[in-house]
Amino acid sequence: MSAASAELATALAALVPAVTPRTAFGQTIAHVPVESWLPAATAAHDELGCHAFDWLGAEDAGRPGAAGTRHAVLLHVLRPRGALGLLLRTELDDGTALPGVAALWPGAAWHEREAAEMFGIALLDEPAPRRLLLPDSFQGHPLRKDFVLASRVVRPWPGRLEPGEDTTASPSRRRTAPPGVPDPSWGPRRENQEDRP
């Protein structure tokens, strides 16, 4: 991210005092408390000219069973003049609803519904969003860390066990080939070699 984008985050912090710009590894992120999420997004849109929506994403930032921050939501918008990007980040606890920004950037509606469906993030503007990717009968939120993968239940994971998993039933430590690589005992067939031209 350029220095001009860092200036954009600093300008947002001047407009909304709750915003804290932080730079790490050459990238500036405007950290926003969830209660200031909509005012910060509105200021970015109306005052700073960030009229182009790029993406909105979420991550499961918590540890299963631990108290504290559960999700981080990131919003990336662009100011067309100069092609400057602004990255906003907020953190949510379980049960805290995310104010929607789809009134400012209509393209954000799909991304917000995806975050609600895949991570279980509650949306303030749309308490029961329609499903986008999963069937209505699907239970759970598959991108959360505490979601149990059906394949792990049916067959044990061949690699290293995760904390809390049973160590008595661990698989052998034989080397496994990457997916798609045939077993070393498999080789070319020799029975029909004399039939080849």
N, C-alpha and C positions, 0 to 999 in steps of 0.2 A: 504494500500500500504506500502511496506516495506521501510526501510531506503535506501536499495540498489536502489529501484526505484526512490527515491528522488535524489540519486546521479546521476542516469541516466538523470533526468531532468536538474540537475545542469551542467552535462557534455554537454548537448545540448545547454544550455545557453552560455557556453564557446565557442562553435562552431559557434553559430548564436547569436550575441549580442542583437538582438531585442527580443529574447525569455526571458520571466520573469517567473521563477518557483515560484509558491505560494503554500504553504501548509496550509490546513484547515482540521480539524477533522481527522488528520492522513493520508490524501491523498494529494499528490503533483501533481499539474497540471502545465504543461508548457504553459503559455499564449503567444500566437503568434499573432502579427498584421497580417492582411490578406495579405499584400504585402510580408511578410516573410514566408507565409504558405508553399509554395513549397520548398524554400531553407531549412526550418526547417525539413520538412518531408524527404527531400533528405539526409540531415545530419544524421537524425535518422536511415535511411535505410543503407546508405553507410558507415558512420563513426562509428556509435554506434552498428551496427549489428542487428537492429530491422527488421528482415526479415519476420516475421510472422504477418500478418494482423489479427486483432481480429474484430473490428467493427468501423463504422463511423456513427455518429448520429447527429441529429439537434434538436434544440428546438426553439420555438418562445419566445424570451426573451423580446420582446417589449410590450408596451401597445398600444392597438388600438387607432389610432389618434395621438399618441405622436411621437415626433421626436426623433432621436437617434438610438441606436442599435436595430436592428430588430431580427436577428437570431444569435444563437451561434452554432458553428459546433465543434463537438468533434471527435477526432481520437484516437483510442487505438491500439497500436502495441506492439508486444512482441519480446524480444531478446531470442531466444530459449536457448542459453547457460545461465543457471541460471534461466530461466523462469521469466525474469523481464519484467514488463509492463511499457509502457510510454504513458501518456495521454496528448495529445495536444488539445488546445482550441483556437478558433479564433472567432471573432465577425464580423458580416456583417450588413451593412445598406441595405435598399431596393435598388436594382439596382446594388449593388456591386457583381461582379462575383467571385465565388470560384474557385481557380486553382485546377485542378484535381490531385489526387495522384494515379490514376489507373495505370499509367506507372510504378510506384514503386511496388504497391501491386494490381495485377489484380482483386482481390476480392473486392476492393473498388469501382469498377465501378457500381455494383448493388446498393450499399449503396448511392453513389452520385446521381444516377438517382432517387432513392426513395426520397431523400431529395429534389431534384428538383421538383418532382411530388407532394409530400405531403405538402411541405412548400413554394414552389415557389422560391427556391434559384436558382439563375442563375449560370450555370456552364461555366467556361471560355473555356474549351476544347470542350464542346459539347453544343452549344447554343440552340439546339432543340432536347433534348433527347427523345427517344421513350418511350411510356407509359409502365409501369410495372404492376401496380395494378388497375388502374382506366380505364374505357372505354374512347375511344377517344372523345366521345361526352360530357364527364364530364367537367363542368366549375368550376374553383376555385381550392383551395388548402386546403383540409379538416383538416389539423392539425394546421392551423394558428388560432390564437385567434379571428381574425375578420371574420372567416368563419361562415355563418349563418346556423345553423342546421335546416334541413327541419322539423324535429319533433318538434322543438320549435315554428315554424311558425304555424303548424297545431294545436297543443295543448299546452296551457301554461304550463310552468315548475311547478311541484307541490311544489317545495321547495322555498327557499329564492330567491328573485329576484336579478339580477345582477345590478350594477350601470348603470343608464341610461334607464332601462326598465320601462315601465308604471306601476305605483303603484296603479292606480285606478282600474285596472282589475285583481288585485291579487286574487289567489284562497283562499279559506277558510283556516283557520289555524288548521283544524282537523288533528289528527294524522293519518299518512298513514303507512301501513305495508310495509316492504321491499318487493321487487319484488319476486314473487313466493310464498308468504305467503297468504293463503286464508283469505277472509274477516271473521271477528269474528262471523258474523251472520250465516256463513256457518257451518254446523255441520254434524254429522253422520246421515244418514237417518234412521228413526225409523219405516217406514212403513213395511219393510220386515224382521224385527228382529225375528218374530216368525217362519219364514220359514227356518231359519238357523238350522243346525243340532246341 
